[in-house]
């Protein structure tokens, strides 16, 4: 089970006027953004494992990034990144695995070899899933959107020992949650498409995800997410 804790007081985002933290002083830091789905993945994993006191959040204002972030922290200039053991690494799927294997707390990766294999298949599919939805936003057809969510509905039917992708909650659920959180209201707004219609497993999954405190603490207002995505992907 997840390690529960009181709701965290979130620090303000750092922008171009902000001073950098004292880098490589032994503190483990998660450089993140409250609006970024990739960063949210790592934030959820950190919360679920009860690492709020071990991994400090350092939110970055992506619209007005501090120059020191690229120059001194992470040359890729993206979030998320993790400062740990005097080095900084990135890529959200790599980081959720890293946090699971290098820190204490409940495991997010199953022991069952069949589930591990399916986990890797689903993690690889996240790229296809995200592209299918984003590329379909400007088109007239919903075929790719329907196929993407039908794939998830089928995947949720594979194991019957729980409502999640691998039965029990895992890093696969963490990988998909931030994007489903965004695509659900976005597709309703833009395409009048309800991704839960005719997909009872997905309905149950969303309901169960919304009970997980580690995830709830990272959620944003749906309208804020819709506005940000429309500005990014649908601006002419």
C-alpha positions in Angstrom: 0.0 0.0 0.0 1.0 3.6 -0.6 2.7 5.5 2.2 0.2 8.1 3.3 1.1 11.6 4.5 -0.4 15.0 5.1 -1.0 17.0 2.0 2.2 18.8 1.0 2.5 22.6 0.9 3.8 23.1 -2.6 6.7 25.5 -3.2 6.3 28.3 -5.8 7.6 27.8 -9.3 11.1 29.2 -10.0 11.4 31.6 -13.0 14.1 33.6 -14.7 14.4 36.0 -11.7 14.8 33.1 -9.2 18.1 32.1 -7.6 19.1 28.4 -8.1 19.0 26.0 -5.1 22.4 25.0 -3.6 23.2 22.4 -6.2 24.9 19.1 -5.4 24.8 19.6 -1.7 23.5 16.1 -0.9 19.8 17.0 -1.3 17.8 14.9 -3.7 15.7 17.2 -5.9 12.9 16.5 -8.4 12.9 19.4 -10.9 9.3 19.5 -12.1 6.4 21.5 -13.4 2.9 21.5 -12.0 1.4 21.5 -15.4 3.6 19.0 -17.2 2.3 15.4 -17.6 5.7 13.9 -17.9 6.9 15.5 -14.7 3.6 14.5 -13.0 4.5 10.8 -13.5 7.6 11.2 -11.3 5.8 13.3 -8.8 3.2 10.6 -8.4 5.8 7.9 -7.9 7.6 10.0 -5.3 4.4 10.5 -3.4 3.2 6.9 -3.6 6.5 5.7 -2.1 6.2 8.2 0.7 9.4 10.2 -0.3 8.1 13.7 0.3 10.8 14.2 2.9 13.5 12.5 0.9 13.0 14.1 -2.5 12.5 17.8 -2.6 10.2 19.4 -5.3 11.8 22.2 -7.3 9.1 23.4 -9.7 10.2 25.3 -12.8 8.1 27.9 -14.7 8.3 26.4 -18.2 7.1 29.7 -19.7 9.9 31.7 -18.1 12.6 29.2 -17.3 15.6 30.3 -15.3 18.8 30.3 -17.3 20.7 28.4 -14.6 18.5 25.3 -15.0 19.9 24.6 -18.5 23.4 25.9 -17.7 24.0 24.3 -14.3 21.3 21.6 -13.8 20.1 19.8 -16.9 21.4 20.8 -20.3 18.3 19.3 -22.0 16.3 22.1 -20.3 13.3 19.9 -19.8 11.4 18.5 -16.9 11.4 16.2 -15.1 14.9 15.7 -14.0 16.2 14.2 -10.7 19.3 15.4 -8.8 20.5 12.4 -6.8 24.0 11.2 -5.8 25.7 14.2 -7.4 24.3 13.7 -10.9 21.1 14.8 -12.7 19.1 12.4 -14.9 15.9 12.8 -16.9 13.2 11.1 -18.9 10.0 10.4 -17.0 9.7 6.6 -17.7 13.3 6.0 -16.7 12.9 8.1 -13.6 9.8 6.3 -12.2 11.8 3.1 -12.5 14.8 4.7 -10.9 12.8 6.0 -8.0 11.1 2.6 -7.5 14.4 0.7 -7.5 16.6 3.2 -5.6 14.4 4.3 -2.8 12.3 2.7 0.0 8.6 2.4 -0.1 6.0 0.1 -1.7 7.1 -1.5 -5.0 5.6 -0.2 -8.2 6.9 -3.1 -10.3 5.4 -6.6 -10.1 7.4 -9.8 -9.4 5.2 -11.9 -11.8 7.2 -12.3 -15.0 4.0 -12.2 -17.1 3.0 -8.9 -15.5 6.5 -7.5 -16.0 6.5 -8.4 -19.7 3.0 -6.8 -20.1 4.2 -3.7 -18.2 7.0 -3.2 -20.7 4.6 -3.5 -23.6 2.3 -0.9 -22.1 5.1 1.5 -21.2 6.3 1.3 -24.8 2.7 1.9 -26.0 2.5 5.2 -24.1 4.4 7.0 -26.9 2.0 5.6 -29.6 -1.0 6.5 -27.4 0.0 10.1 -26.8 0.9 10.7 -30.5 -2.4 9.1 -31.7 -4.5 11.5 -29.6 -2.5 14.6 -30.2 -2.3 14.1 -34.0 -6.0 13.5 -34.1 -6.9 16.8 -32.5 -6.8 18.8 -35.7 -8.3 16.2 -37.9 -11.9 15.2 -38.5 -11.6 11.5 -37.8 -11.8 9.9 -34.4 -10.6 6.5 -35.6 -7.2 6.9 -34.1 -8.6 8.2 -30.8 -11.1 5.3 -30.5 -8.4 2.8 -31.4 -6.1 4.2 -28.7 -8.7 4.0 -25.9 -10.0 0.7 -27.1 -6.4 -0.6 -26.7 -6.4 0.6 -23.1 -9.8 -1.0 -22.4 -8.6 -4.3 -23.7 -5.4 -4.0 -21.6 -7.4 -3.3 -18.5 -9.1 -6.7 -19.0 -6.0 -8.8 -19.0 -5.6 -9.3 -15.3 -8.6 -9.8 -13.0 -6.9 -9.3 -9.6 -7.6 -5.6 -9.5 -8.9 -2.6 -11.5 -5.5 -1.4 -12.6 -3.4 -2.3 -15.7 -1.5 -5.0 -14.0 -4.3 -5.8 -11.6 -2.6 -4.0 -8.7 -1.4 -0.4 -8.9 1.9 0.0 -10.6 4.2 2.3 -12.6 2.0 1.5 -15.7 -0.9 3.4 -14.1 1.4 6.2 -13.2 2.6 6.4 -16.8 -0.9 6.8 -18.3 -2.7 8.7 -15.5 -1.4 12.3 -16.3 -2.4 11.9 -20.0 -5.8 10.4 -19.4 -6.4 13.2 -16.9 -5.8 15.7 -19.7 -7.2 13.9 -22.7 -10.6 13.1 -21.0 -11.7 16.8 -20.6 -9.8 17.9 -23.7 -11.6 15.5 -26.1 -14.9 16.3 -24.5 -14.2 20.0 -25.2 -12.7 19.8 -28.7 -14.3 16.6 -30.2 -17.4 16.1 -28.0 -15.9 12.7 -27.5 -16.4 10.9 -24.2 -13.5 8.4 -23.8 -15.3 6.5 -21.1 -18.4 5.8 -23.3 -18.7 2.0 -23.8 -15.5 1.4 -21.8 -16.5 0.2 -18.4 -13.0 -0.9 -17.4 -11.6 2.6 -18.1 -14.5 4.1 -16.1 -13.5 1.8 -13.1 -9.8 2.6 -13.6 -10.4 6.4 -13.5 -12.6 6.0 -10.4 -9.9 3.9 -8.6 -7.1 6.3 -9.6 -9.0 9.2 -8.1 -9.0 7.4 -4.8 -5.2 7.2 -4.7 -3.9 10.1 -2.5 -0.5 10.1 -4.2 -2.1 10.9 -7.5 -4.8 13.2 -6.2 -2.2 15.6 -4.7 -0.8 16.1 -8.2 -4.0 16.8 -10.1 -4.8 20.2 -11.6 -8.0 21.9 -12.5 -9.4 20.3 -15.7 -10.1 23.6 -17.4 -6.5 24.8 -16.7 -5.3 21.6 -18.4 -7.6 22.0 -21.4 -6.6 25.6 -21.9 -2.9 24.8 -21.7 -3.2 21.9 -24.2 -5.4 23.9 -26.7 -2.8 26.7 -26.6 0.0 24.3 -27.2 -1.4 21.9 -29.8 -4.3 23.8 -31.5 -3.1 27.3 -31.9 -3.0 28.3 -35.6 
